Amino acid sequence: MKAIEISNLVKRYGNFTALRDVSLEVNIGDSWAILGPNGAGKTTLIRIISGQAKPTGGEVKVFGVSSNEFTEEIKRRIGILSHNHLLYEDLTAWENLIFYGRLYGVEGIEDVAEDMLRKMGLIGRADDPVRTFSRGMKQKLAIARALIHSPDLVILDEPTSGLDVRSRKDLADMVSSLKRDGKTVLFTTHNLEEVSEFCSYVAILHRGRLLGTRRVGGEPLEDYYLRLVEDASTH
Amino acid sequence: MLRHIKEIAIKDLRLEFRTKSTLNFMLLFALITSMMFSISVPFQSIQGTAPGLLWLVFLFVGLMGFSRAFLREVELGTLDGLKSAPVSPSDILLGKVIYNLVLVLIMEAIIVPVFIGLFDLEIGNLPLAFLVITTGNAGFVVVSSSLSTLVLRARSRELLAPLIMFPVIYPVISTTISGLRMAMGGGVLMDVKNEFILLVSFIIIMLIVSLLTFEYALED
């Protein structure tokens, strides 16, 4: 069984086609980067994989289950870190984690939340409202929120945007730790450097089309990316 | 699942009691409207027009306040967090309905006594009047909670929400006013039997329709 199987995926919003005939397979335990410029369809793809949106055509399967038939069990196996942190600003860090933990049915949520806050270095701010946090602290809490239920598939949607050097390093450490634990990681970015830093495989998405996939290493990624985009423009 | 419904309702209530962004606004608006009515309606005709005026106060504040439960999630971007969580769309809707019901009960507990005091009203059957108002508001809450999701992505959603809600809740308005008039006149439960049947049927039908269609309303 694959972690993700995408076949001939199409997503339309009215007359606008966000994704055209996208097919991709991700093995369990692999770490993939979806690379593409803004507007390439990365977030749309992530929203469909995580069950937030439904495809117009084609099929997406996560751990063998079609996204049109996502059960609570499948959603429990997915953790998503969006560029929007999905936190309630007027709740405290503790209340946010407890709320999401209970939605995901995490057993012993108080202990898990305390452990998460300690790992993220936020235990001292557990009872402060999220709106008083810096961008980096919110991102750390968003990571804790995304991982509170120990998901098997972790989706990171442009997680480095707006992060300072320190927070970016913490994120890189977190991704390395997830890979060591055998989790499947899907990472979207428009930054070439981040691909080799965070992932083993890359898929190039451009104007809603998947132009190519490959293992990281070998031909410089920049050359590969430009070649595919140029080919797509001429054909 | 009851656990999810409870968690969503408690989270919304916690947020509301902490910020009081919706409740303060609703109460202030209700008090201002009640005072405007009290100085503009002739004393002699107040007993006959009071049921309509009282319901008008709830209508004004409800049209603007009840849709906040969903609009706040959209503004914060947290609706995506709920959609990606292992929670069914029905749980999200019912959590919001319960949250709005608590808000409306708080509103009733404050506004009805103020309204009675301002107009020096004689209520023949106060418990029945409360029951009629609460049942009417429950219908209003069910409709507004589900219909507000239809305008989540509209540009002028705050303006659009009341426009699409009003025609749907008209049966609730007319039936509640009729029942309230009877309760104020000293009527008993049997006198408002038909109004109750109509209101409860409306609530059940709207709830079923909302639960069946809500998943599609939440889609991108």
Interface residues (C-beta under 8 A of the other chain):
Chain A: Y13 R47 S50 G51 Q52 A53 K54 T71 E72 E73 K75 R76 I78 I80 S82 N84 H85 L86 L87 Y88 E89 D90 L91 E95 F99 Y100 R102 L103 Y104 G105 R145
Chain B: R3 H4 E7 K11 R14 L15 R18 T19 L76 G77 T78 D80 G81 L82 K83 S84 A85 P86 V87 S88 E219 D220
